Amino acid sequence: MKEITLNFDGKECKGVLGDTILEVAQKNDVYIPTLCYLNGLSPIGACRMCVVEVERNPKLLTSCTTPAVDGMIVHTKTEKLNKYRKQILELLFAGRNHFCMYCSQSGDCELQRLAIEHGMDAVRYPYLYAPFENDATHPDLMMDHNRCVLCLRCIRVCAEKVGAHTLDLQKRGWAATVCADMGQKLGESETCVSCGACAQVCPTGTITVRELAYRGKRKDCDDVAESVCPLCSVGCKIKAYVRTGSIARVEGTGTESPDGGQLCHMGRWWLPESTERERVPVPMIREGAHFREASWEEAMTLIASKMKPAAEQGRAGALVSSLCTDEELSIFSAFFRDAMKVDIDTFDGDILRGFFKGFEPFKAQGVRPFTGAHNILDSDLIVNLCADPQDEAPVVASYIRVAVLRNNARLVFAGDIADPFDGLTDASVRLNGTCKDPNFLKDLTACLIALAESKVDLDGMTALDNYAKALDRFAATAGIARDKAEEIVKLIASSQKPVFVLGKSLAKNPAVIAAAGNLAIAARSFFSDGLGIVPLVSSGNSLGSVNTCVADEPWLRTKEVDFLYVYSTGMIPEDEDSLAAISRSGFSVIQTPYLVRPLVNLADVLLPAPAWFERSGHFCTIEGERRRLNVIVPPQASLKGLSTVFEGIAKDLGITVGRPETAPCEKFFVSSVSPELAKMAAL
Amino acid sequence: GEETALMASIEGERGMPRPRPPFPANKGLWAKPSNINNVETWANVSPIIINGGAWYASMGTEKSKGTKVFALTGKVKNTGLVEVPMGITIREIIFDLGGGIINDKAFKAAQIGGPSGGCLTEAHLDTPVDYESLTAAGAIMGSGGLVIMDEETCMVDVAKFFLEFTQRESCGKCVPCREGTKQMLLTLERITRGEGTMEDLDKLEELAVMVKESSLCGLGQTAPNPVLTTLRYFRHEYEAHIREKTCPAKACAALIQYIVNPDLCRKCGLCAKNCPVTCISGDRQTPYVIDQSKCIKCGTCLEVCPFKAIRKE
């Protein structure tokens, strides 16, 4: 990167060729006021606040868009610039109805901050008392056009990071307003995914999260903690604002990060809600139809007394959540699997078993069988296999939309559900229940191999003949016309960096997962960090629970247990099968933070647990990173940490718990062999 | 028009301009190097190729070669499109080609370059029409609009008229143009209604300069031109509107009155019959009187009076 030098108000500043004037300034701590600019979004130079004077150029230039040139002498704060910036702010205040007194954003507003910074204590233009409206049609977001400065950040984030492109401008000039879809109100939109990214980037109080608007401005909050959302496998990094023990709001990180700092509707709304839910206060023991409070000692002694005989007879089990951190999973693994030799599994064990048995042949070669989810943005062909990403991992859906709409990627869909990206897909195949059957993928793989061979084979006729036969077979398996089959094969064969998104329903048959791996290899889907597969495993730390708490073979539905220990984070409702198994067990210990029903009703002993925001630890996410969770709200003193609880139970059992014999997913995160050297698995 | 907005529109996006650099020649339509010119420019290309560069260069001035098409309109006897060699004076266009002012009234100003242009006064009549001379005079060549105004044109009204157009066409992307032209227009409307103050005038000029310098595209950068040039050459008209609440050209409706001279009125009633709002009353014995509260200042009565008994003041 070629280094360049600019002069800002007499100070020599270095940057690299390709930077804008603003980027060089910010790298060197030179302040230039901005309003419409947001790092990570395409700069548009609309607000004109960042204008600077550059010597030998007669025009005022917007520093956010103008490329920096070596030797530029820039003046950022001349009298003229200050005067113009103040006029711009006054025009904004006069143009719409900016009444700070009524606004939930007052004190946390960029327009207000700029006005104060520029000494705007009066507005010399007449207020226009504009007839703009307050759009309150969306259940979660409010859009008050009276406060809008038309910075267009909301439009840009929705188009460039979320890919939904729900928002854009209608009308023109002074009457222009932000609208949804085809000139509709936000609540009427069919494309809005309620992720709240628009509210997060809005500099004024135009777009606000209704529930959170009066919980506390960012500046009112006591603390900001960075952590990770536990709700799905993407594990978006979050910033949680805490105010008197409540989470006042949750935001993503900056728009400059690969995921654009977005969250989904789950992270945006379920997480702040979780500090307000009813907690399990103290250990409780069942007596008949009621619970009575008990001390930790009494509870632990009772648990030990029930677990010991059951374990000795092989009639004990443990069921834990994959939303637990690596550290918690290690504790469970060390205690139940290694020390007590008790069967353990996770709620989503079936799904995870399917994925990882399918991935095993590749893992055995030292190849990482998946790539970080954000690499979808670099792909030129996305193959969606039985996934509904907006449901399973919404940010992955954003990546797909952005890749297709902005980066000209193609999209192929094959599944037994309705195509979730209907309208964006280039080729779509509706499979009838064959998501459990690997033949679709096997035959497609065979086509790709045959096509590749036909291009190098000197004996052209045989190879072409094989290719033709493979195509016929694939078309028959898929139940589609031959030319459509060929279209799909050619789409995959001609792509440089295809990526395969695997829905969790594929995990019902590990052979399908393995076939997907083979397909990725045949399609030469190689990324720097692994094979081009994005598996939508179901929970925040699904990848961490492999090796530690996922059983090799399912036992929950069939085994008769006299003792079952259950740990749930209470953030996602438990599935029917697990609840049934808990109900069948002779004695159930439920450890969970919240009074979730019907789960707590099935307990014989109910133990409180730290909530997701009260613990720190690590998650292994499908973004390809092991991410750190931090404590957001410290737990009450009376709450016992997991290791303390198990130490207590172990003491009553007279055993010592050692270090866990298996570690969380680190093995999956490291490729010791380049994916290009991967060999296909035998099916 | 705005070239990057035009290209955005062709690409299927909303017609809003894009920041430059990059310039269209480097990154234009569909991000490819693009050449975008006015139709008149393209129309010149084939004659140059056919007749040769020297032929083209034989017309015009040293720095502005060839010809220019003007749309000559306004208070001239001959209106229409004229193609003239660069370097011809404005006087020649107006008085030779245009045949002079209608009804031989006095020439007041020529608005050159349309809503983005500036006005030139009697002092500029001998200015040669070429790019440099016009820019020096504060005007632009623009698309070649040439509106001729006489003593009955109010220059404040002219500024307001052109600003109405640019304000309506503003795309709304940048603050100076979107909000600035709106405030400027409202100020001009107040002034032409007789509600302006001297402070308004200062703010108007200050705002016009800011809008001109900080707008994103050519529309915002040139929309203040009519205001700035009329302030430069006809400030006394603005001040008359403000201080004396009169319109020297007797054009601004709120500041004029149509009055029947009772001494000259022959009570024929033609004015009343033709008045679109029937606000003139009188009969065969009584001189006709215009009800000023209902009069819409259309001027029909003055036109139809065969005895020139109605005057405008």
Boltz contact constraints between the chains, C-beta under 6 A:
constraints:
  - contact:
      token1: [A, 45]
      token2: [B, 19]
      max_distance: 6.0
  - contact:
      token1: [A, 46]
      token2: [B, 173]
      max_distance: 6.0
  - contact:
      token1: [A, 46]
      token2: [B, 174]
      max_distance: 6.0
  - contact:
      token1: [A, 47]
      token2: [B, 175]
      max_distance: 6.0
  - contact:
      token1: [A, 48]
      token2: [B, 174]
      max_distance: 6.0
  - contact:
      token1: [A, 48]
      token2: [B, 175]
      max_distance: 6.0
  - contact:
      token1: [A, 48]
      token2: [B, 176]
      max_distance: 6.0
  - contact:
      token1: [A, 48]
      token2: [B, 214]
      max_distance: 6.0
  - contact:
      token1: [A, 51]
      token2: [B, 214]
      max_distance: 6.0
  - contact:
      token1: [A, 60]
      token2: [B, 213]
      max_distance: 6.0
  - contact:
      token1: [A, 60]
      token2: [B, 214]
      max_distance: 6.0
  - contact:
      token1: [A, 65]
      token2: [B, 19]
      max_distance: 6.0
  - contact:
      token1: [A, 84]
      token2: [B, 210]
      max_distance: 6.0
  - contact:
      token1: [A, 84]
      token2: [B, 214]
      max_distance: 6.0
  - contact:
      token1: [A, 87]
      token2: [B, 210]
      max_distance: 6.0
  - contact:
      token1: [A, 88]
      token2: [B, 175]
      max_distance: 6.0
  - contact:
      token1: [A, 91]
      token2: [B, 175]
      max_distance: 6.0
  - contact:
      token1: [A, 91]
      token2: [B, 179]
      max_distance: 6.0
  - contact:
      token1: [A, 91]
      token2: [B, 180]
      max_distance: 6.0
  - contact:
      token1: [A, 95]
      token2: [B, 179]
      max_distance: 6.0
  - contact:
      token1: [A, 125]
      token2: [B, 183]
      max_distance: 6.0
  - contact:
      token1: [A, 172]
      token2: [B, 171]
      max_distance: 6.0
  - contact:
      token1: [A, 172]
      token2: [B, 172]
      max_distance: 6.0
  - contact:
      token1: [A, 173]
      token2: [B, 170]
      max_distance: 6.0
  - contact:
      token1: [A, 173]
      token2: [B, 172]
      max_distance: 6.0
  - contact:
      token1: [A, 174]
      token2: [B, 178]
      max_distance: 6.0
  - contact:
      token1: [A, 174]
      token2: [B, 182]
      max_distance: 6.0
  - contact:
      token1: [A, 176]
      token2: [B, 172]
      max_distance: 6.0
